[in-house]
Amino acid sequence: MSQSSPQLTQLQFEVHGRVQGVFFRAHTVSHAQKLGLVGWCANTARRTVVGEVQGPEDKVEEMKYWLGHVGSPASSITRLDVAKVGPIEALGFGEMSRRPNVP
């Protein structure tokens, strides 16, 4: 019997609260890599962190929880907005990375 591959999915997010100047992006990259996810994250002019993660559905769900409830040790998350979540055919990124600030 062959096992089917896990369903790949994506999550686009924006995290609100005290998430800049507290190493939130570095911890996001590290946690995503630990889960085997790929994508990106960046600070915004609104003092939020935005990004996208892709990978197996169960790992993306773990990351979603982390983004909304855990974050970096010095962060204080007030809200997680999810802009897009859903299945994908293939990964669109080769790794998880930090991007330059976005508007």
C-alpha positions as CSV (number, residue, x, y, z in Angstrom):
1,M,0.0,0.0,0.0
2,S,1.2,3.4,-0.8
3,Q,0.6,6.4,1.3
4,S,-0.7,9.5,-0.4
5,S,1.2,12.8,0.0
6,P,-0.2,15.3,2.5
7,Q,-2.4,18.0,1.0
8,L,-0.4,21.2,0.4
9,T,-2.0,24.4,1.4
10,Q,-1.1,28.1,1.8
11,L,-1.9,30.8,4.3
12,Q,-1.5,34.5,3.8
13,F,-1.5,36.4,7.1
14,E,-1.3,39.8,8.9
15,V,-0.4,39.8,12.6
16,H,-1.4,42.8,14.7
17,G,-0.1,43.9,18.1
18,R,3.4,44.5,19.4
19,V,5.1,42.6,16.6
20,Q,7.8,44.9,15.4
21,G,11.1,45.5,17.2
22,V,10.6,42.2,19.1
23,F,12.3,39.8,16.6
24,F,8.9,38.5,15.4
25,R,10.0,38.0,11.9
26,A,13.1,36.1,12.9
27,H,11.1,33.8,15.2
28,T,8.5,33.4,12.4
29,V,11.1,32.2,9.9
30,S,12.7,29.9,12.5
31,H,9.3,28.4,13.5
32,A,8.2,27.9,9.9
33,Q,11.5,26.2,9.1
34,K,11.1,23.9,12.1
35,L,7.7,22.9,10.7
36,G,9.1,22.4,7.2
37,L,7.2,25.3,5.7
38,V,8.2,27.8,3.0
39,G,7.2,31.3,2.3
40,W,8.1,34.8,3.5
41,C,7.3,37.5,6.1
42,A,7.8,41.3,6.3
43,N,7.1,44.3,8.4
44,T,4.5,46.9,7.2
45,A,4.2,50.6,7.7
46,R,1.1,49.8,9.7
47,R,3.4,48.2,12.4
48,T,2.1,44.8,11.5
49,V,3.8,41.7,10.1
50,V,2.5,40.2,6.9
51,G,3.5,37.0,5.0
52,E,2.6,33.7,3.4
53,V,3.4,30.2,4.4
54,Q,3.0,27.0,2.4
55,G,3.3,23.3,3.1
56,P,1.5,20.3,4.5
57,E,-2.0,21.3,5.8
58,D,-1.4,20.1,9.3
59,K,1.9,22.1,9.6
60,V,0.3,25.2,8.2
61,E,-2.5,24.9,10.8
62,E,0.2,24.6,13.5
63,M,1.9,27.8,12.1
64,K,-1.5,29.6,12.0
65,Y,-1.9,28.9,15.7
66,W,1.6,30.0,16.5
67,L,1.1,33.3,14.5
68,G,-2.2,34.1,16.4
69,H,-1.3,32.9,19.9
70,V,2.4,32.5,20.5
71,G,4.8,34.6,18.4
72,S,8.2,35.7,19.6
73,P,8.8,35.9,23.4
74,A,8.6,39.7,23.6
75,S,5.6,40.1,21.2
76,S,2.0,40.8,22.2
77,I,-0.4,39.6,19.5
78,T,-3.8,41.2,19.4
79,R,-5.2,39.9,16.2
80,L,-4.4,37.5,13.3
81,D,-6.0,38.3,9.9
82,V,-6.0,35.5,7.4
83,A,-6.3,36.8,3.8
84,K,-6.1,33.5,1.9
85,V,-6.0,29.9,2.9
86,G,-6.5,26.9,0.7
87,P,-5.0,24.0,-1.2
88,I,-2.2,24.5,-3.7
89,E,-0.8,22.1,-6.3
90,A,2.9,22.8,-5.6
91,L,5.1,25.0,-3.3
92,G,5.8,28.4,-4.7
93,F,8.9,29.1,-2.6
94,G,12.1,27.4,-2.0
95,E,12.5,28.4,1.6
96,M,11.1,30.6,4.4
97,S,12.6,34.1,4.4
98,R,12.3,37.6,5.6
99,R,11.5,40.3,3.0
100,P,12.2,44.0,3.1
101,N,9.5,46.2,4.7
102,V,6.3,46.6,2.6
103,P,3.7,49.5,2.6
